[in-house]
Amino acid sequence: MHIAFVVHVVKGTDPEELLSDQIKRDTQAVVMSMDDAGKMGFSASGIQVKPGQEACLIVVARRDAPWISRTLEQHDSVAGFQQVDVNIG
């Protein structure tokens, strides 16, 4: 089981900068734009982004979700996020 974080960020924020290279390496997190997520089969329907913000997707194993959550909570460019359970097969 994996967790997908739908992350709302300040417009112009590079999604790749949300997590350090070390965190991405240790958790094998996959960071992608919503366009790329759509190409991978993730649906963006129902995601409402406020003016001046953009959204991106971060997918990690369930065991790493608390680590990613804490990291996103502390990031200045993150306006908010939600977690969604996903099955990747």
ROKOL-582759 format. One record per residue: residue number from 1; residue in three letters; y, x, z of N, C-alpha, C in turn. Coordinates in nm, 4 decimals. Each point is the difference from the previous one (the first is absolute). Layout:
! residues N
<k: NUM, r: ala, n.py: Y, n.px: X, n.pz: Z, ca.py: Y, ca.px: X, ca.pz: Z, c.py: Y, c.px: X, c.pz: Z>
...
***
This chain:
! residues 89
<k: 1, r: met, n.py: -0.1181, n.px: 0.0848, n.pz: 0.0000, ca.py: 0.1181, ca.px: -0.0848, ca.pz: 0.0000, c.py: 0.1236, c.px: 0.0887, c.pz: 0.0000>
<k: 2, r: his, n.py: 0.0983, n.px: -0.0417, n.pz: -0.0755, ca.py: 0.1256, ca.px: 0.0720, ca.pz: -0.0114, c.py: 0.1162, c.px: -0.0908, c.pz: 0.0397>
<k: 3, r: ile, n.py: 0.1127, n.px: 0.0624, n.pz: 0.0256, ca.py: 0.1222, ca.px: -0.0720, ca.pz: 0.0311, c.py: 0.1026, c.px: 0.0364, c.pz: -0.1069>
<k: 4, r: ala, n.py: 0.0667, n.px: -0.1005, n.pz: -0.0546, ca.py: 0.1114, ca.px: 0.0219, ca.pz: -0.0916, c.py: 0.1277, c.px: -0.0321, c.pz: 0.0759>
<k: 5, r: phe, n.py: 0.0912, n.px: 0.0938, n.pz: 0.0007, ca.py: 0.1317, ca.px: -0.0211, ca.pz: 0.0589, c.py: 0.0961, c.px: -0.0338, c.pz: -0.1128>
<k: 6, r: val, n.py: 0.0611, n.px: -0.1164, n.pz: 0.0061, ca.py: 0.1078, ca.px: -0.0348, ca.pz: -0.0913, c.py: 0.1269, c.px: 0.0434, c.pz: 0.0720>
<k: 7, r: val, n.py: 0.0640, n.px: 0.1038, n.pz: -0.0539, ca.py: 0.1125, ca.px: 0.0633, ca.pz: 0.0690, c.py: 0.1296, c.px: -0.0337, c.pz: -0.0725>
<k: 8, r: his, n.py: 0.0964, n.px: -0.0530, n.pz: 0.0741, ca.py: 0.1324, ca.px: -0.0308, ca.pz: -0.0540, c.py: 0.0919, c.px: 0.1160, c.pz: 0.0369>
<k: 9, r: val, n.py: 0.0587, n.px: 0.0599, n.pz: -0.1029, ca.py: 0.0836, ca.px: 0.1182, ca.pz: 0.0205, c.py: 0.1385, c.px: -0.0213, c.pz: -0.0601>
<k: 10, r: val, n.py: 0.0932, n.px: 0.0830, n.pz: 0.0422, ca.py: 0.1339, ca.px: -0.0002, ca.pz: -0.0565, c.py: -0.0110, c.px: 0.0359, c.pz: -0.1481>
<k: 11, r: lys, n.py: 0.0710, n.px: -0.0735, n.pz: -0.0830, ca.py: -0.0048, ca.px: 0.0223, ca.pz: -0.1452, c.py: 0.0298, c.px: 0.1463, c.pz: -0.0315>
<k: 12, r: gly, n.py: -0.0808, n.px: 0.0579, n.pz: -0.0892, ca.py: 0.0174, ca.px: 0.1386, ca.pz: -0.0401, c.py: -0.0849, c.px: 0.0980, c.pz: 0.0796>
<k: 13, r: thr, n.py: -0.0702, n.px: -0.0485, n.pz: 0.1017, ca.py: -0.0875, ca.px: 0.0866, ca.pz: 0.0785, c.py: -0.1237, c.px: 0.0351, c.pz: -0.0809>
<k: 14, r: asp, n.py: -0.0365, n.px: 0.1276, n.pz: 0.0001, ca.py: -0.1216, ca.px: 0.0437, ca.pz: -0.0680, c.py: -0.1186, c.px: -0.0319, c.pz: 0.0914>
<k: 15, r: pro, n.py: -0.0910, n.px: -0.0890, n.pz: -0.0408, ca.py: -0.1138, ca.px: -0.0366, ca.pz: 0.0848, c.py: -0.0833, c.px: 0.1202, c.pz: 0.0443>
<k: 16, r: glu, n.py: -0.0042, n.px: 0.1038, n.pz: -0.0832, ca.py: -0.0793, ca.px: 0.1189, ca.pz: 0.0338, c.py: 0.0546, c.px: 0.0735, c.pz: 0.1224>
<k: 17, r: glu, n.py: 0.1258, n.px: -0.0262, n.pz: 0.0355, ca.py: 0.0620, ca.px: 0.0669, ca.pz: 0.1137, c.py: -0.0212, c.px: -0.0736, c.pz: 0.1319>
<k: 18, r: leu, n.py: -0.0655, n.px: -0.1149, n.pz: -0.0041, ca.py: -0.0212, ca.px: -0.0767, ca.pz: 0.1235, c.py: -0.0998, c.px: 0.0676, c.pz: 0.0934>
<k: 19, r: leu, n.py: -0.0970, n.px: 0.0682, n.pz: -0.0568, ca.py: -0.1021, ca.px: 0.0688, ca.pz: 0.0791, c.py: 0.0039, c.px: 0.1482, c.pz: -0.0347>
<k: 20, r: ser, n.py: -0.0191, n.px: 0.0834, n.pz: 0.0996, ca.py: -0.0028, ca.px: 0.1439, ca.pz: -0.0262, c.py: -0.1248, c.px: 0.0351, c.pz: -0.0808>
<k: 21, r: asp, n.py: 0.0042, n.px: 0.1158, n.pz: -0.0641, ca.py: -0.1169, ca.px: 0.0460, ca.pz: -0.0749, c.py: -0.1206, c.px: 0.0141, c.pz: 0.0917>
<k: 22, r: gln, n.py: 0.0230, n.px: 0.0437, n.pz: 0.1233, ca.py: -0.1087, ca.px: 0.0164, ca.pz: 0.0971, c.py: -0.0650, c.px: -0.1344, c.pz: 0.0332>
<k: 23, r: ile, n.py: 0.0819, n.px: -0.1021, n.pz: 0.0231, ca.py: -0.0548, ca.px: -0.1327, ca.pz: 0.0306, c.py: -0.0776, c.px: -0.0537, c.pz: -0.1194>
<k: 24, r: lys, n.py: 0.0561, n.px: 0.0148, n.pz: -0.1205, ca.py: -0.0707, ca.px: -0.0476, ca.pz: -0.1203, c.py: -0.1335, c.px: 0.0727, c.pz: -0.0164>
<k: 25, r: arg, n.py: -0.0004, n.px: 0.1281, n.pz: 0.0282, ca.py: -0.1232, ca.px: 0.0786, ca.pz: -0.0136, c.py: -0.1026, c.px: -0.0418, c.pz: 0.1070>
<k: 26, r: asp, n.py: 0.0448, n.px: -0.0122, n.pz: 0.1249, ca.py: -0.0912, ca.px: -0.0325, ca.pz: 0.1097, c.py: -0.0552, c.px: -0.1424, c.pz: -0.0076>
<k: 27, r: thr, n.py: 0.0800, n.px: -0.0940, n.pz: -0.0503, ca.py: -0.0423, ca.px: -0.1397, ca.pz: -0.0043, c.py: -0.0493, c.px: -0.0427, c.pz: -0.1379>
<k: 28, r: gln, n.py: 0.0221, n.px: 0.0832, n.pz: -0.1006, ca.py: -0.0292, ca.px: -0.0347, ca.pz: -0.1387, c.py: 0.0743, c.px: -0.1270, c.pz: -0.0418>
<k: 29, r: ala, n.py: 0.1214, n.px: -0.0164, n.pz: 0.0544, ca.py: 0.0836, ca.px: -0.1154, ca.pz: -0.0324, c.py: 0.0363, c.px: 0.0012, c.pz: -0.1475>
<k: 30, r: val, n.py: 0.0007, n.px: -0.1176, n.pz: -0.0591, ca.py: 0.0429, ca.px: -0.0171, ca.pz: -0.1381, c.py: 0.1327, c.px: -0.0748, c.pz: 0.0045>
<k: 31, r: val, n.py: 0.1044, n.px: 0.0631, n.pz: -0.0517, ca.py: 0.1341, ca.px: -0.0578, ca.pz: -0.0027, c.py: 0.0322, c.px: -0.0359, c.pz: -0.1440>
<k: 32, r: met, n.py: 0.0458, n.px: -0.1240, n.pz: -0.0228, ca.py: 0.0310, ca.px: -0.0408, ca.pz: -0.1368, c.py: 0.1110, c.px: -0.1029, c.pz: -0.0044>
<k: 33, r: ser, n.py: 0.0682, n.px: -0.0024, n.pz: -0.1127, ca.py: 0.1012, ca.px: -0.1027, ca.pz: -0.0221, c.py: -0.0705, c.px: -0.1343, c.pz: -0.0181>
<k: 34, r: met, n.py: 0.0767, n.px: -0.1080, n.pz: 0.0085, ca.py: -0.0613, ca.px: -0.1313, ca.pz: -0.0200, c.py: -0.0464, c.px: -0.0161, c.pz: -0.1451>
<k: 35, r: asp, n.py: 0.0694, n.px: 0.0636, n.pz: -0.0954, ca.py: -0.0452, ca.px: -0.0053, ca.pz: -0.1396, c.py: -0.1362, c.px: 0.0670, c.pz: -0.0142>
<k: 36, r: asp, n.py: -0.0132, n.px: 0.1185, n.pz: 0.0591, ca.py: -0.1284, ca.px: 0.0708, ca.pz: -0.0056, c.py: -0.1084, c.px: -0.0776, c.pz: 0.0739>
<k: 37, r: ala, n.py: 0.0374, n.px: -0.0626, n.pz: 0.1119, ca.py: -0.0967, ca.px: -0.0798, ca.pz: 0.0759, c.py: -0.0528, c.px: -0.1157, c.pz: -0.0847>
<k: 38, r: gly, n.py: 0.0894, n.px: -0.0619, n.pz: -0.0759, ca.py: -0.0406, ca.px: -0.1087, ca.pz: -0.0889, c.py: -0.0987, c.px: 0.0471, c.pz: -0.1053>
<k: 39, r: lys, n.py: 0.0219, n.px: 0.1203, n.pz: -0.0527, ca.py: -0.0908, ca.px: 0.0566, ca.pz: -0.0997, c.py: -0.1370, c.px: 0.0304, c.pz: 0.0604>
<k: 40, r: met, n.py: -0.0034, n.px: 0.0237, n.pz: 0.1314, ca.py: -0.1252, ca.px: 0.0301, ca.pz: 0.0698, c.py: -0.0706, c.px: -0.1275, c.pz: 0.0466>
<k: 41, r: gly, n.py: 0.0616, n.px: -0.1174, n.pz: -0.0249, ca.py: -0.0639, ca.px: -0.1259, ca.pz: 0.0345, c.py: 0.0526, c.px: -0.0665, c.pz: 0.1260>
<k: 42, r: phe, n.py: 0.0991, n.px: 0.0594, n.pz: 0.0647, ca.py: 0.0603, ca.px: -0.0626, ca.pz: 0.1173, c.py: 0.1028, c.px: -0.1020, c.pz: -0.0467>
<k: 43, r: ser, n.py: 0.0026, n.px: -0.1142, n.pz: 0.0630, ca.py: 0.0935, ca.px: -0.1052, ca.pz: -0.0379, c.py: 0.1281, c.px: 0.0124, c.pz: 0.0814>
<k: 44, r: ala, n.py: 0.1131, n.px: -0.0112, n.pz: -0.0674, ca.py: 0.1291, ca.px: 0.0056, ca.pz: 0.0674, c.py: 0.0573, c.px: -0.1392, c.pz: 0.0215>
<k: 45, r: ser, n.py: -0.0773, n.px: -0.1027, n.pz: -0.0366, ca.py: 0.0507, ca.px: -0.1357, ca.pz: 0.0181, c.py: 0.0164, c.px: -0.0290, c.pz: 0.1490>
<k: 46, r: gly, n.py: 0.1080, n.px: -0.0647, n.pz: 0.0318, ca.py: 0.0275, ca.px: -0.0336, ca.pz: 0.1392, c.py: 0.0783, c.px: 0.1063, c.pz: 0.0754>
<k: 47, r: ile, n.py: 0.0224, n.px: 0.1149, n.pz: -0.0621, ca.py: 0.0777, ca.px: 0.1051, ca.pz: 0.0652, c.py: 0.1460, c.px: -0.0219, c.pz: -0.0352>
<k: 48, r: gln, n.py: 0.0792, n.px: -0.0269, n.pz: 0.1019, ca.py: 0.1423, ca.px: -0.0229, ca.pz: -0.0205, c.py: 0.0769, c.px: 0.1213, c.pz: 0.0499>
<k: 49, r: val, n.py: 0.0803, n.px: 0.0572, n.pz: -0.0880, ca.py: 0.0771, ca.px: 0.1186, ca.pz: 0.0338, c.py: 0.1470, c.px: -0.0394, c.pz: 0.0100>
<k: 50, r: lys, n.py: 0.0621, n.px: 0.0372, n.pz: 0.1096, ca.py: 0.1415, ca.px: -0.0317, ca.pz: 0.0228, c.py: 0.0881, c.px: 0.0829, c.pz: -0.0930>
<k: 51, r: pro, n.py: 0.1192, n.px: -0.0512, n.pz: -0.0311, ca.py: 0.0937, ca.px: 0.0776, ca.pz: -0.0818, c.py: 0.0268, c.px: 0.1371, c.pz: 0.0637>
<k: 52, r: gly, n.py: 0.0052, n.px: 0.1030, n.pz: -0.0831, ca.py: 0.0249, ca.px: 0.1352, ca.pz: 0.0486, c.py: -0.1248, c.px: 0.0710, c.pz: 0.0482>
<k: 53, r: gln, n.py: -0.1146, n.px: -0.0663, n.pz: -0.0151, ca.py: -0.1262, ca.px: 0.0605, ca.pz: 0.0417, c.py: -0.0995, c.px: 0.0011, c.pz: -0.1163>
<k: 54, r: glu, n.py: -0.1016, n.px: 0.0833, n.pz: 0.0142, ca.py: -0.1125, ca.px: 0.0059, ca.pz: -0.0919, c.py: -0.1268, c.px: -0.0033, c.pz: 0.0845>
<k: 55, r: ala, n.py: -0.1113, n.px: -0.0216, n.pz: -0.0648, ca.py: -0.1275, ca.px: 0.0000, ca.pz: 0.0725, c.py: -0.0948, c.px: 0.0988, c.pz: -0.0652>
<k: 56, r: cys, n.py: -0.0891, n.px: 0.0543, n.pz: 0.0811, ca.py: -0.1066, ca.px: 0.0856, ca.pz: -0.0508, c.py: -0.1257, c.px: -0.0314, c.pz: 0.0807>
<k: 57, r: leu, n.py: -0.1100, n.px: 0.0595, n.pz: -0.0392, ca.py: -0.1279, ca.px: -0.0273, ca.pz: 0.0639, c.py: -0.0634, c.px: 0.1309, c.pz: 0.0451>
<k: 58, r: ile, n.py: -0.0529, n.px: -0.0001, n.pz: 0.1214, ca.py: -0.0744, ca.px: 0.1142, ca.pz: 0.0524, c.py: -0.1365, c.px: -0.0519, c.pz: 0.0434>
<k: 59, r: val, n.py: -0.1064, n.px: 0.0612, n.pz: -0.0511, ca.py: -0.1362, ca.px: -0.0426, ca.pz: 0.0332, c.py: -0.0696, c.px: 0.1125, c.pz: 0.0762>
<k: 60, r: val, n.py: -0.0579, n.px: -0.0354, n.pz: 0.1161, ca.py: -0.0720, ca.px: 0.0973, ca.pz: 0.0832, c.py: -0.1233, c.px: -0.0656, c.pz: 0.0600>
<k: 61, r: ala, n.py: -0.0901, n.px: 0.0825, n.pz: 0.0502, ca.py: -0.1164, ca.px: -0.0511, ca.pz: 0.0727, c.py: 0.0488, c.px: -0.0652, c.pz: 0.1293>
<k: 62, r: arg, n.py: -0.0707, n.px: -0.1011, n.pz: 0.0439, ca.py: 0.0384, ca.px: -0.0741, ca.pz: 0.1208, c.py: 0.0226, c.px: 0.0937, c.pz: 0.1191>
<k: 63, r: arg, n.py: -0.0827, n.px: 0.1019, n.pz: 0.0141, ca.py: 0.0105, ca.px: 0.0894, ca.pz: 0.1160, c.py: 0.1347, c.px: 0.0735, c.pz: 0.0047>
<k: 64, r: asp, n.py: 0.0645, n.px: 0.0173, n.pz: -0.1156, ca.py: 0.1270, ca.px: 0.0719, ca.pz: -0.0070, c.py: 0.1218, c.px: -0.0914, c.pz: 0.0058>
<k: 65, r: ala, n.py: -0.0208, n.px: -0.1299, n.pz: 0.0021, ca.py: 0.1112, ca.px: -0.0953, ca.pz: -0.0026, c.py: 0.0980, c.px: 0.0188, c.pz: 0.1159>
<k: 66, r: pro, n.py: -0.0454, n.px: 0.0227, n.pz: 0.1238, ca.py: 0.0978, ca.px: 0.0187, ca.pz: 0.1084, c.py: 0.0913, c.px: 0.1208, c.pz: -0.0233>
<k: 67, r: trp, n.py: -0.0551, n.px: 0.1071, n.pz: -0.0535, ca.py: 0.0770, ca.px: 0.1205, ca.pz: -0.0281, c.py: 0.1085, c.px: -0.0297, c.pz: -0.1042>
<k: 68, r: ile, n.py: -0.0381, n.px: -0.0698, n.pz: -0.1073, ca.py: 0.0956, ca.px: -0.0334, ca.pz: -0.1055, c.py: 0.1051, c.px: -0.0964, c.pz: 0.0538>
<k: 69, r: ser, n.py: -0.0417, n.px: -0.0962, n.pz: 0.0778, ca.py: 0.0929, ca.px: -0.0964, ca.pz: 0.0584, c.py: 0.1067, c.px: 0.0704, c.pz: 0.0839>
<k: 70, r: arg, n.py: -0.0421, n.px: 0.0912, n.pz: 0.0873, ca.py: 0.0960, ca.px: 0.0744, ca.pz: 0.0838, c.py: 0.0956, c.px: 0.0823, c.pz: -0.0867>
<k: 71, r: thr, n.py: -0.0527, n.px: 0.0622, n.pz: -0.1037, ca.py: 0.0828, ca.px: 0.0821, ca.pz: -0.0883, c.py: 0.1046, c.px: -0.0853, c.pz: -0.0706>
<k: 72, r: leu, n.py: -0.0404, n.px: -0.1160, n.pz: -0.0510, ca.py: 0.0945, ca.px: -0.0878, ca.pz: -0.0699, c.py: 0.1056, c.px: -0.0551, c.pz: 0.0953>
<k: 73, r: glu, n.py: -0.0398, n.px: -0.0331, n.pz: 0.1223, ca.py: 0.0958, ca.px: -0.0522, ca.pz: 0.0985, c.py: 0.1112, c.px: 0.0999, c.pz: 0.0288>
<k: 74, r: gln, n.py: -0.0286, n.px: 0.1284, n.pz: -0.0117, ca.py: 0.0971, ca.px: 0.1042, ca.pz: 0.0332, c.py: 0.0821, c.px: 0.0467, c.pz: -0.1194>
<k: 75, r: his, n.py: -0.0329, n.px: -0.0458, n.pz: -0.1206, ca.py: 0.0684, ca.px: 0.0474, ca.pz: -0.1206, c.py: 0.1309, c.px: -0.0765, c.pz: -0.0203>
<k: 76, r: asp, n.py: 0.1102, n.px: 0.0726, n.pz: -0.0212, ca.py: 0.1325, ca.px: -0.0611, ca.pz: -0.0145, c.py: 0.0138, c.px: -0.0898, c.pz: -0.1225>
<k: 77, r: ser, n.py: -0.0747, n.px: 0.0266, n.pz: -0.1060, ca.py: 0.0137, ca.px: -0.0779, ca.pz: -0.1232, c.py: -0.0864, c.px: -0.1256, c.pz: -0.0027>
<k: 78, r: val, n.py: -0.0854, n.px: -0.0179, n.pz: 0.0998, ca.py: -0.0888, ca.px: -0.1157, ca.pz: 0.0034, c.py: 0.0704, c.px: -0.1169, c.pz: 0.0693>
<k: 79, r: ala, n.py: 0.0162, n.px: -0.1093, n.pz: -0.0753, ca.py: 0.0635, ca.px: -0.1195, ca.pz: 0.0539, c.py: -0.1020, c.px: -0.0918, c.pz: 0.0686>
<k: 80, r: gly, n.py: -0.1268, n.px: 0.0172, n.pz: -0.0346, ca.py: -0.1060, ca.px: -0.0809, ca.pz: 0.0580, c.py: -0.1271, c.px: 0.0163, c.pz: -0.0811>
<k: 81, r: phe, n.py: -0.1098, n.px: -0.0489, n.pz: 0.0570, ca.py: -0.1270, ca.px: 0.0073, ca.pz: -0.0720, c.py: -0.0945, c.px: -0.1043, c.pz: 0.0553>
<k: 82, r: gln, n.py: -0.1025, n.px: -0.0301, n.pz: -0.0783, ca.py: -0.1062, ca.px: -0.0889, ca.pz: 0.0457, c.py: -0.1331, c.px: 0.0611, c.pz: -0.0393>
<k: 83, r: gln, n.py: -0.1011, n.px: -0.0263, n.pz: 0.0803, ca.py: -0.1345, ca.px: 0.0510, ca.pz: -0.0232, c.py: -0.0873, c.px: -0.1120, c.pz: -0.0532>
<k: 84, r: val, n.py: -0.0840, n.px: 0.0366, n.pz: -0.0981, ca.py: -0.0926, ca.px: -0.0955, ca.pz: -0.0593, c.py: -0.1366, c.px: 0.0661, c.pz: -0.0124>
<k: 85, r: asp, n.py: -0.1042, n.px: -0.0679, n.pz: 0.0454, ca.py: -0.1364, ca.px: 0.0508, ca.pz: -0.0169, c.py: -0.0395, c.px: -0.0085, c.pz: -0.1468>
<k: 86, r: val, n.py: -0.0612, n.px: 0.1058, n.pz: -0.0518, ca.py: -0.0484, ca.px: -0.0008, ca.pz: -0.1388, c.py: -0.1394, c.px: 0.0592, c.pz: -0.0048>
<k: 87, r: asn, n.py: -0.0785, n.px: -0.0504, n.pz: -0.0917, ca.py: -0.1330, ca.px: 0.0567, ca.pz: -0.0269, c.py: 0.0074, c.px: 0.0766, c.pz: -0.1301>
<k: 88, r: ile, n.py: -0.0328, n.px: 0.1266, n.pz: 0.0068, ca.py: -0.0009, ca.px: 0.0829, ca.pz: -0.1195, c.py: -0.1431, c.px: 0.0420, c.pz: -0.0241>
<k: 89, r: gly, n.py: -0.0506, n.px: -0.0352, n.pz: -0.1151, ca.py: -0.1399, ca.px: 0.0277, ca.pz: -0.0233, c.py: -0.0278, c.px: 0.0857, c.pz: -0.1171>
***
